[in-house]
Amino acid sequence: MLSKRLVIVANGELKDLTFYEAVIRPDDYIVCVNGGTGHALALGLKPDLVIGDLDSLSAADREEVNRLNPELIVYPSEKDKSDLELALDHAVKSKPNEIILIGALGGTRFEHAFINVLLLYIPLRQRIPARIISEDQEIMLVRDQATIDGNAGDYLSLYALTNRADGIITGGLKYPLSNDTLYFASTLGLSNEFISKQANVSLKSGLLLIIKSSAEKTAKDFSWPGH
């Protein structure tokens, strides 16, 4: 059983390595998913575990992995689960106190990012806190309560992933909810705003997808069609 945080490095987009250098702690347990190994090595990390079919590792990365000699769990390229799902299945068995995923977003394949968000349900089932972190966003699934750090002006969106999510109470946000209900495919929870450095969300039943977006990054890099 791990008594520390576990960081999963996937093969999605990492735009600013210095951002991730600040996120990762010296005592984190580092799990590299297939080509995410290259990201970890670029960050100067020593992988504790490399998992997947290893089809997207460069020759140089393979050579460095052989030198560092982490634990290897190799799967065939044709399989019923993605490499990231396999990594999460393995991660929850070690019962870390938290799981952070980086490199799980970005790129041109929306279906990959979409299912990677839904895969957060694997640690949620085991009551292990888990988040996807990128330079722009922080994403989590919640069925009881969560505290999210941010800055005044940052955006926080809440979406019901079940037919309804009931008894929602929020704090630290411009538009508070007080024992309210969000329904599946409703935009009521879209783009609330932080009014302090911390927001609190709790609910009595259902499942919420919570997405925090940096106001600075959003203003610079994004537009919001339909909003």
N, C-alpha and C positions, 0 to 999 in steps of 0.2 A: 504494500500500500504506500502510495506517495503521500507525503505530508506537505507538498509544495505545489506550486502552479505548474501546469503543463501547457506548453506553447506548441501548436501545430502550424507548421509552415507549408502552405499549399503552393500550387504553381500558377496562381493568378497574378494580378498586376501589383507590383510594388513600385510606386513612383518616386518616393523620397526615402532613401535608406536611412537617413539621419533620424527621421520620425520613428522608425521601427527600432533603431538602436536605443532610443529613449524609452520605448515601451518595454523592451525585453530586459529582464533582471538577470544578474549573474547566476542565481541559483535556480532559474527556470529549467525544467526538463524539456528538451527540444526534440520534437518529433517531426521529421521531414517526410512529406508526402511526395514521392516520385520526383518530378522536376523541381519541386519546392526546395530540394536539396541545394540547388544552385543559388537560390535566394539566401538560404542560411549561410552558405559559404561566403557569399558576397558581403554578408553582415558580419563576418568574422566569427560565426558561431560554430561550435563543435556539436554535431548532431549526436544525441543519445540513442536515437532510433531512426532508421530509414525504412519506410514501408511503401509497398506498391509493386507495380510490375517493372519499374525502373526503365521504362522505354524512352523517357524523355531526359535522361541524364546524358550530359555531354561526356566525351572521352576524358576531358580534364577533370570533370566532377567525379567521375568514377575512380580516377586515379587518386584524388584527394580523399574520397570516402574510404578507399582501401588503406590509405595511410592513417586516417583517423580511427578506423576500425570500430565504428558504432555497431550496435545490434542491428541486424538486417532481417526483415521479414519480406520475402519476395513472393509475389503472386503471379499467376499467368496473365497475359494480356487480355485474354478472353475470359470474362468472369461476370457474375451477376450483380456485383456491387462496384461502385466507383472506389478509387484508391482513398479518397477522403472519408467515405463511409467506413471503409475498413480501418482506417486510422482512428476514427472516433470510437468504433466498436472496441478496438484494442485499448484506447485511452481510458474509457470509463471503467474497464476492469481493474485498473490500477488505483482507482478512487482518489484522484488528485483533489486538492481543495478548490481548484478553478481551472477552466480550460479557456485559453485564448487562441483564436484562429486568425492568422494573417495570410494574405495571398489567396483569399477565398472569393474575391470579387474581381471585377474588371474584365477587360477583353471584349471580344465580339460575340461570345456565346452566352446569351442571356440565360438559356436553360441551365447552364452550369452554375451561374451565380444564384439562380432561383432555388435550385435543389440544395445548394450549399447552405443557404439560409434555413431551409426546412430541416436540414440535418442537425441543426441545433437541438432538435427534439430528442436526439439520442442521449446527450448528457442531461437534458431536462427530466427525462424519465427516471434517471438515477439520482435526481436532486443534486446534481453537480452544476454550479454556476458556470455559464459559458457565454462567450461573446465573440462576434466577428469584429475585428478592428481594422480600419483603413485610415488613410490620412484624412479622409473626408467624413467618415461615418463610423458609428458604433451600433451594432445590431444584436438584439437578444430576443429570446422567447421567454415569456413569463406567465405563470399560472397562479402566483400568489402575490409577491411583492418584489420591488426592485428599487434601488437607489442609483441614480445616474449622475455622474459628475459632468459639468459643462461650464459654459460662461453665459452671462446675460446676453440675450439675442440669439443664441443657438436655437435650433429647431428640434422639437421632439414630436414624432408622429406615432400614434397608437392605432393598430389595426386588429380587429377581431379575426382570428383564424378559425374559430368555431362559429356556429350559427349566430351566437351572441356571447358577449362577455359582460357579466353583470357585477354590480357593486363596485364600480371603478371609482377610486378616490385618488386625486393627484395633489401634489404640493410643489411649490417652487415654479409654477408655470403661469403664464399670462391669463390663460383661459382654464380655470380649474374645473375639475369634475368632482362631484360629490354624490357618491352612491349612484352613479349613472350607468347606462348601458350603451355599449357599442355593438353594432351589428355587422355581420360579414359583408364585405364589399361596400361599406359606408365610408365617406370621406370626412365624417365628423371629427375624427381624431387626427386629421392631416395638419402638419405644420403648426403645432402649438409652439410657444416660445418660452425659453428659460427667462426668469426674472432674477435669478440668483445663480450661484455656482453649483447648485444641486437641485435635482428634481426627484420626487418620490412618487411611485405608482403602486397601487395595490388593487386587487380585485378579489371578489368572492367566488366566482365561477367562470369557466371558459379559459381561453388561451389568447394571449396578446402577443403580437409582434411589435417590438419597440425599436424605433430607429432614431438615433440622434444624429443630426447633421450640423456641421460647423457653419455658423453664419458667415464667417469670412470666406470659407471655401465656396459656399453656395453662391454668394454674391459674385464671386470671381469666375466660377467655372460652370454654373448651372443656370438653366432657365426651367420654369415649371409650367409645362403645357397644361391647360385646363384648370389652372389655379387662379 
